[in-house]
Amino acid sequence: MTDDKSLVVLATFPDEALAQMLVDALADEDIEAVVEGGVTSGFRAEAPGMVNVLIDERDSDNARSVFEDWEHQGEAIDWDSVDLGTFEDGVMPDDE
């Protein structure tokens, strides 16, 4: 991102992997985003590190829409009908 953009926080996550997944989803919609704070997110401290996804303020409306869709993307899946294949030992894990 260039310096002439006003960056705002779109979302905050407890780890960099989730933040990067959102950045990738935004990129698919041609919205530039960056991860901030990923380096410290894995450290154990009194206050755990959080990772921010930053966007250009001018992209806020579109980015919020993409974020909302991304957040709810798996809700419509009937997971009971998903074929998980064969487990390595041939035994399905017990539901707990």
Buried (B, 14 or more C-beta within 10 A) or exposed (E): EEEEBEBBEBBEBEBBEBBBEBBEBBEEEEBBBBBBBBEEBEEEEEEEBBBBBBBBEEBBEBBEEBBEEBEEEEEEEEEEEEEEEEEEEEEEEEEE
